[in-house]
Structure formats: structure tokens, C-alpha cells
Amino acid sequence: MFKRTAIFLLLLLFSYCNRNSTQISSQPPKFRLGDEVLTSGGMEMLKDKNVAVLTNQTGILSDGTHIIDALVSNGIRVVKIFSPEHGIRGDDASTNQSIDEKTGIPIVSLYGNKFKPSKQDLDDIDVIIYDIQDVGARFYTYTSTLYYAIQSAIENNKSIVVCDRPVMINPDYVDGFMLDDNFSSFVGKIPAPICYGMTCGELANYLNSTVFSTSQNVRIIKMENYPRSSTYDNLNIKWVKPSPNIYYRSSAVCYPATCFLEGTNVSEGRGTDKPFEYCGAPWCDGDALAIELNAMKLNGVDFESVTFTPSEKVSAYPPKFINKQCSGVFIRINDENKFEPVKSGVAILITLNKIFREFKFNKDNYIDKLAGTDKLRKMILNGDDYNTIVNSWKEEVESFKTDREKYLLYQ
């Protein structure tokens, strides 16, 4: 009797363990950011090296630990911090700091007086680690910072390690004019369309091959278990504003549309609770603008009439029309997979020019730097229609998309 009971209990225990093991194995593999892969298993490459970290407030692991803290706690010799636009803490104030208050590590700003690490900056450095979340738009200046960091590392025979991060907008969306070298600037440095549909690691891979002749100085730390079909919101990453006016991910999704307005006399919503999701001006009629835009039946988006008053300066850029009531539209995305922000931005510019005599491009033609060409401005002022303008870049975008496939790291 005792033996039969013991055997029964052992069989029951085996069955439970087997069932529990099956349940555990059926769990999806854990997603890990590039910096988590580096700090959990790739530290050997940094042993006995002098390391510089090019990062800001977005350079965090999934649990919120900053990459600098993770490296230092693992005994890595971090001797310098390079900071991009908006500084190491993303508040603009830290762009003028020479020492990081938390760690005591020297800071070198790569915005303002210089955009690229100098030879002197790298004399005492063996490895640069890049860990910054961008938003997938060419005119978001972190793409230019990445370009210059790779270039400087190669020129000075230093290694650069790019910790990969997810695409914040639709990773399959590629759109907009290719950069014309005649309009290259810090808001347009990478040879790509406005939206290029790549992670920062994929972009580094692309730049290394197409611009820098596949240098051995560049290494990408891939994310683990990152399905390309996954949305940023589903990855359980702690949200940190990538720059002062990208309050929410919805702001980032709209950014490639309304950043064009920085080259005009229309507010892009800075100084409100919905930067880059609101746009308008005191002389604008939001009802009329919404009617015209909705009649175009653009994919994945509705435009709602709204009034707003820019009232708060949250970055180095003072908002337009501060403390003045503006009328305009709220960009409400109803299907992110279908939304085409660059085309929507062009539609907004065309419509503003069509129905408001007050609308103007800035005299310095800053719009050309944002568009990467003067074609957009000239076509709008010429009265060209929406289809003519958006079809004008179709061939070069299709060519880029074919080339881009070779540098994608995730399915």
C-alpha cells in the first residue's frame, strides 16, 4: 500500500513538473534592448578600455537604469560623456554643463559650437558607446549626431558600439524626398528619405556601408527578440521624452508631418500640451482648415478643429505666438499602420498656402533644409497639387527601399 501511494505521488509530481515546464517554455522570449544585451553579456569587449558614452536621458535599460550607471556598476571605465542636442538630461540646461553632477564624469556637448567629436576629444578614448532613442525622422538631429560620431570614430581609428533601440513610429514606413547634398545641414545629414524606416542600429549599418565603406570600427549590438511587427508601446519600455517637446509617443508619430511648420509662420504646437499634434496660428480658421484637409481623405488620420494658446517655453526654442490664441487643427490618428505623416505634412502646407493669404515660408527658406530639397517649397508656391508633389519622390523612395532591405536586422 505504501509503495503504491509513493509511486502515485511521484507520478503526480512528475506530471505537475512536466505541465509547469510546458507552460514556462510557451512564454514568449523576453525582449531586450541593445544596451541590455551589452551590459548582460558583452562587457568583455570593454574590459580595460577607456569608454566614452554618447547618450542622453533616453539611454536607459527597460527597468529605467541609465546606461552610464549600468556600465559604471559593472566596473567599466567611463571617462567621458558626449551629449547631443538638448543635453545629457534632455532639458537644454545640461548642454552647458562640463561635468555630470550625478557621476562626476566630464561632458562634451555635440550641439551648438560643434557637432562632431574632435581628435582631441578622442585622444584618451578607446570605445564610443552610442545609446539614444530617436523618432525615425531624418530631421530629428540625433540621426546627424550618429552620422558624425561614426565618421569621427573612423577618422580617429576608434571603435564605436551602437546599442540598438526600437523604431518609435511604423518601422515599415518610408517616405519623403531624399536628401539633396546641396541642402545638407544638421537637420538633414543622412542620405535617406525623411522617414527611412530603420532602427538606429540599422541606420548605423546602412551608413557604415553606404557612406563609410563598411569600416570595421563600427559594431551594432542588436536587440533580442524584437519582432519588426511589434509596436513601441508593446515592448514595456519605460517612457522617457526623447526631446523636450515630444511629450507622448503620439507626438513622435505626428512629428514627421508637423516639423515642416518650423519653416513657416504657423505654430507646430510648441508651448501647448500637444506639441506637433496641434498646428495653427492666430490668423488661421481651424474649421476651414479641417474641412479642406478631411476632404482629401488622407490615410489613417482625421483633422479636428481646435483652439490653443502656446504659453510655456520648454526648450531652447521659444514657441510661436506665445500667449496668443491660435486656431488650427488637432491631428487625430485613427490607424497608425496606414498613417503617412510626411504626406500629411505636405497636405497641411498645400492647404495653408491655398486658403490663407497670411501663410508664409520663413525668409531663410529653412523649409528647404527640413525637406532636404527646394522642390517642396517651389512646387507649393507654384500651386502644384498634392498628387503631383507626393508622386515626385516616389521613384527615389522605391529605389531607397530596395537598397534598405540589405541593412535591416530584424524580421
BELFEN-V775237 format. One line per field, one symbol per residue. ss: DSSP state (@ for helix, = for strand, . for the rest). phi: phi as a letter, one per 30 degrees, with the letter a starting at -180 (. if undefined). psi: psi as a letter, one per 40 degrees, with the letter a starting at -180 (. if undefined). A space follows every 50 residues. Layout:
BEGIN
ss->???
phi->???
psi->???
END
This chain:
BEGIN
ss->.@@@@@@@@@@@@@@@@@@@@@@@@......=.@@@@@@@@.@@@@...= =====....=.....=@@@@@@@...=======.........@@@@..=. .....====.........@@@@....=====.....=....@@@@@@@@@ @@@@@...=====...........=.....@@@.=..=......=....@ @@@@@@@@@@.......====..=.......@@@@.............@@ @@@@@@@@@@@@@=..=..........====....@@@@@@@@@@..... =========...............=========.......@@@@@@@@@@ @@@@@.....=....@@@@@@...@@@@@@@....@@@@@@..@@@@@@@ @@@@@@@....
phi->.ddddddddddddddddddddddddddddddbdedddddcbcdddcdicd ccccaadddbdedjddeddddddcidddcabccdeiidcicidddcdcbd ddciddccdcbjdacbededdcecccbcccbbdccibeddddddddeddd eddddchcdbccddbdddcedcdbajddddedcdadcacddadeccibdd ddddddddddcchhdddcbccddchcdddddeddchcddbedaeccdbdd ddddeddcdeddcbccdcjdicdbeiccaladddcdddddddddddhddi bbccdacabdbbccadcdddheicdccabcdcdcaddcdbddddddddde deddcbdddbddddheeddddiacddedddddiddeddddddcedddddd dddeedcdcbc
psi->dddddddddddddddddddddddddehiihhhidddddedefedeehfih hhhhaaeegiideehiddddddeeehgheihhhaieidefeddedeiehh ddeehihhhfhcdiehhidddedehdhhhhghhaefhdeheddddddddd dddddefiihhhhiiihdaheehhiiiihhdefhaeegdhgiidhefiid dddddddddddeffieehhhhiihfhhdeiiddeefhhhhhdidegdidd dddedededdeeeafhheeieaeghediiaideihdddddddddeefihe iihhhiiihhehheaehhiifhehhiiaihhhhehddehgdddddddddd ddddeheehiiidefddddddeiedddddddeeiidddddededdddddd dddddeehei.
END
